[in-house]
C-alpha cells in the first residue's frame, strides 16, 4: 500500500512540474539607448527587462548576445540566435520571412537635427536636398526611400556616431524612432533637437525563424506577452525606461 501511495504521489508531482526550461538566445546591439545598452559593464534597458520578464513567465532562461545591429538579422537566419530584442520594426519584407510576435511598442519615425537647425529643417518634408543618416540595417533607410522625393535625399548608413556627426554638421539630420530620439536628446551632451512631428507609424515586435520550432517559441512568448499587457507589467517596464507608455496604439 505504501509503495502504491508513493508511486501515485510521484506521478502527481511529475504532472505539475513544468517542462525542462529552454535557453532562449536573444540578440541585441547593446547600443540602442534606452532599449538595450551597456552601463557600468551591465547590459540593461527596456528590452532586457522585457525578455527577462517573458522568460520568468515561461520558465525559460535568457542568454543575451550583443553584436552590431546590422548583423542581427543574419544571426537569426543562421540559427545563432532565436530572436532579436532591439526594436525590430515589422515590415512587409520581414513579415514574409519571419514569424513575428504581436507588437509590443508602437512608435513613429522621427527627424533629429543639430540644435538650432530645427526651424530650417522642420520635419520630413524639409529633407529634400539634405544628407540624412540612418542606422545600418534599420528600416529607416527604406522609409526614406519610399518617400515620393527620395531621389532628392542623400542617405548615409551608420554603425555608430550618428548623433555626433549630426551635432557636428557632417550630416544634416538623422532618422530613428521617436522614443529613442527623445531619450538620446535628453541624455546626450551633444546639441540635438527634434525636427517636426513623427512620421510613418511603426510597430516593433520579436522576430523568430519561420519554421515549426521558431513558431512554437513565438507562440509561447506571445502568450506571456499577452499576460504582461493585461496585468500592466509591460506598461510598467515602458514607464520605467521611457517615462511614458508606448505599448499600445495611440488613441
C-alpha positions as CSV (number, residue, x, y, z in Angstrom):
1,X,0.0,0.0,0.0
2,X,2.8,2.4,0.9
3,X,4.5,1.6,-2.4
4,X,1.4,2.3,-4.4
5,X,0.8,5.6,-2.5
6,X,4.4,6.7,-3.1
7,X,4.0,6.0,-6.8
8,X,0.8,8.0,-7.0
9,X,2.4,10.9,-5.3
10,X,5.4,10.8,-7.6
11,X,3.2,10.8,-10.6
12,X,1.2,13.8,-9.3
13,X,4.3,15.8,-8.7
14,X,5.6,14.9,-12.2
15,X,2.4,16.1,-13.8
16,X,2.6,19.6,-12.2
17,X,6.3,20.2,-12.9
18,X,7.0,22.5,-15.8
19,X,8.7,21.2,-18.9
20,X,12.5,21.4,-18.9
21,X,13.5,25.1,-19.3
22,X,14.9,26.1,-22.6
23,X,17.6,28.7,-23.1
24,X,16.3,31.5,-25.4
25,X,19.2,33.0,-27.2
26,X,18.4,36.7,-27.7
27,X,20.3,39.0,-30.0
28,X,20.6,42.8,-29.4
29,X,23.1,45.5,-30.2
30,X,23.7,46.7,-26.6
31,X,24.0,50.2,-28.1
32,X,20.5,51.5,-28.6
33,X,19.6,53.6,-25.5
34,X,17.2,53.2,-23.7
35,X,16.1,49.9,-25.1
36,X,19.4,47.9,-25.0
37,X,22.6,49.5,-23.7
38,X,25.6,48.8,-21.5
39,X,26.3,51.0,-18.5
40,X,28.9,50.1,-15.8
41,X,29.6,46.8,-17.7
42,X,25.9,45.8,-17.3
43,X,23.6,45.1,-20.2
44,X,20.3,46.8,-19.4
45,X,17.3,48.6,-20.8
46,X,13.6,48.2,-21.8
47,X,14.2,45.1,-23.9
48,X,16.5,43.4,-21.4
49,X,13.7,43.8,-18.8
50,X,11.1,42.6,-21.4
51,X,13.0,39.4,-22.2
52,X,13.7,38.6,-18.6
53,X,10.1,39.1,-17.6
54,X,8.9,36.9,-20.5
55,X,11.3,34.1,-19.6
56,X,10.3,34.3,-16.0
57,X,6.7,33.6,-17.1
58,X,7.6,30.8,-19.5
59,X,10.1,29.1,-17.1
60,X,12.9,29.6,-19.6
61,X,16.3,31.2,-19.3
62,X,17.7,34.0,-21.4
63,X,21.1,34.1,-23.0
64,X,21.9,37.6,-24.4
65,X,24.3,38.0,-27.3
66,X,25.4,41.5,-28.3
67,X,26.6,42.3,-31.9
68,X,26.3,45.1,-34.5
69,X,22.8,45.9,-35.3
70,X,23.4,45.2,-39.0
71,X,24.4,41.6,-38.1
72,X,21.3,40.7,-36.1
73,X,19.0,39.6,-38.9
74,X,21.8,37.4,-40.4
75,X,22.4,35.8,-37.0
76,X,18.7,34.9,-36.6
77,X,18.6,33.5,-40.1
78,X,21.7,31.4,-39.5
79,X,20.3,30.0,-36.2
80,X,22.9,31.5,-34.0
81,X,20.2,33.3,-32.0
82,X,16.5,32.5,-31.5
83,X,15.0,36.0,-31.6
84,X,16.0,39.7,-31.7
85,X,15.0,42.2,-29.0
86,X,16.2,45.5,-30.5
87,X,13.2,47.5,-31.6
88,X,12.7,45.4,-34.8
89,X,10.0,47.0,-36.9
90,X,7.5,44.8,-38.7
91,X,7.8,45.5,-42.4
92,X,6.2,43.6,-45.3
93,X,9.6,42.0,-46.3
94,X,10.3,41.0,-42.8
95,X,6.8,39.6,-42.2
96,X,7.2,37.4,-45.3
97,X,10.4,36.0,-43.9
98,X,10.0,35.7,-40.1
99,X,7.3,34.7,-37.6
100,X,6.6,37.8,-35.5
101,X,5.1,38.2,-32.1
102,X,2.4,40.7,-31.5
103,X,3.8,44.3,-31.4
104,X,4.9,45.5,-28.0
105,X,6.0,49.0,-29.0
106,X,4.0,51.5,-31.2
107,X,6.1,54.3,-32.4
108,X,6.9,56.7,-35.3
109,X,9.9,57.7,-37.3
110,X,11.5,61.0,-36.2
111,X,13.8,63.5,-37.8
112,X,16.6,64.8,-35.5
113,X,18.9,67.8,-36.3
114,X,21.6,69.9,-34.7
115,X,20.0,72.2,-32.1
116,X,19.3,75.5,-33.8
117,X,18.5,73.9,-37.1
118,X,15.0,72.7,-36.3
119,X,13.4,75.8,-37.9
120,X,15.3,75.3,-41.2
121,X,14.7,71.5,-41.2
122,X,11.2,71.3,-39.7
123,X,10.4,67.7,-40.5
124,X,10.5,65.0,-43.1
125,X,9.3,67.4,-45.9
126,X,12.4,69.5,-45.3
127,X,14.8,66.7,-46.1
128,X,14.9,67.5,-49.8
129,X,18.5,68.2,-50.8
130,X,19.8,67.1,-47.4
131,X,22.2,64.4,-46.2
132,X,20.4,62.2,-43.8
133,X,21.9,59.4,-41.6
134,X,20.2,56.2,-40.5
135,X,21.4,53.2,-38.6
136,X,22.8,50.5,-40.9
137,X,20.3,47.6,-41.1
138,X,17.4,49.6,-39.7
139,X,14.1,50.0,-41.5
140,X,14.5,53.8,-41.6
141,X,16.6,53.7,-44.8
142,X,13.6,52.1,-46.6
143,X,11.2,54.5,-45.1
144,X,13.2,57.4,-46.6
145,X,13.5,55.6,-49.9
146,X,9.7,55.1,-50.0
147,X,9.2,58.9,-49.9
148,X,8.0,60.5,-53.2
149,X,11.1,62.8,-53.2
150,X,13.6,60.1,-52.1
151,X,15.8,60.8,-55.1
152,X,16.5,64.2,-53.6
153,X,17.8,62.8,-50.3
154,X,21.4,61.7,-49.8
155,X,21.0,58.8,-47.4
156,X,24.0,57.7,-45.3
157,X,24.1,54.5,-43.2
158,X,26.0,54.4,-39.9
159,X,27.0,51.7,-37.4
160,X,27.8,54.4,-34.8
161,X,28.4,58.1,-34.3
162,X,25.2,59.0,-36.0
163,X,24.3,61.6,-33.2
164,X,27.9,63.0,-33.1
165,X,28.1,63.6,-36.9
166,X,24.7,65.3,-36.9
167,X,25.7,67.6,-34.0
168,X,29.0,68.5,-35.7
169,X,27.2,69.2,-39.0
170,X,28.8,66.4,-41.0
171,X,25.2,65.3,-41.9
172,X,22.1,67.5,-41.9
173,X,19.9,65.1,-39.9
174,X,19.3,61.6,-38.8
175,X,16.2,59.5,-38.5
176,X,15.4,57.0,-35.8
177,X,12.3,56.1,-33.8
178,X,10.5,58.9,-31.9
179,X,11.0,57.4,-28.4
180,X,14.7,56.7,-28.8
181,X,15.3,60.1,-30.4
182,X,13.7,61.9,-27.4
183,X,15.8,59.8,-24.9
184,X,19.0,60.3,-26.8
185,X,18.5,64.1,-26.9
186,X,17.7,64.1,-23.2
187,X,20.9,62.1,-22.2
188,X,23.3,63.3,-24.8
189,X,25.8,66.2,-24.1
190,X,25.6,66.9,-27.9
191,X,23.3,69.8,-29.1
192,X,20.4,67.9,-30.8
193,X,16.7,68.7,-31.3
194,X,13.6,67.1,-32.7
195,X,12.6,68.4,-36.1
196,X,8.9,68.3,-36.7
197,X,6.4,65.6,-35.7
198,X,6.9,61.9,-36.1
199,X,6.0,60.4,-39.4
200,X,5.2,56.9,-40.6
201,X,3.8,54.9,-37.7
202,X,5.9,51.8,-36.9
203,X,5.2,48.7,-34.8
204,X,8.0,46.8,-33.2
205,X,7.9,43.1,-32.3
206,X,10.0,40.0,-31.7
207,X,11.0,38.0,-34.9
208,X,11.5,34.3,-35.0
209,X,12.6,31.9,-37.7
210,X,9.5,30.8,-39.7
211,X,9.8,27.1,-39.0
212,X,7.9,24.8,-36.6
213,X,10.5,25.4,-33.8
214,X,10.5,29.1,-34.3
215,X,6.8,29.4,-34.5
216,X,6.4,27.3,-31.3
217,X,8.8,29.6,-29.4
218,X,6.9,32.6,-30.8
219,X,3.6,31.3,-29.6
220,X,4.9,30.6,-26.1
221,X,6.4,34.0,-25.7
222,X,3.4,35.7,-27.4
223,X,1.1,34.2,-24.8
224,X,3.3,35.5,-22.0
225,X,3.4,38.9,-23.7
226,X,-0.4,39.0,-23.7
227,X,-0.4,38.3,-20.0
228,X,2.1,41.2,-19.5
229,X,-0.1,43.6,-21.4
230,X,-3.2,42.5,-19.5
231,X,-1.7,42.7,-16.0
232,X,0.2,46.0,-16.6
233,X,3.8,44.5,-16.4
234,X,4.6,45.7,-19.9
235,X,3.3,49.2,-19.3
236,X,5.4,49.4,-16.1
237,X,8.6,48.4,-18.0
238,X,7.8,51.1,-20.6
239,X,7.2,53.8,-17.9
240,X,10.4,52.8,-16.1
241,X,12.7,53.4,-19.1
242,X,10.7,55.9,-21.2
243,X,8.6,57.8,-18.7
244,X,5.6,57.0,-20.9
245,X,3.6,54.1,-22.2
246,X,4.3,53.1,-25.8
247,X,3.0,49.6,-25.5
248,X,-0.5,50.2,-27.1
249,X,-1.6,52.0,-30.2
250,X,-2.2,55.8,-29.9
251,X,-5.8,56.7,-29.2
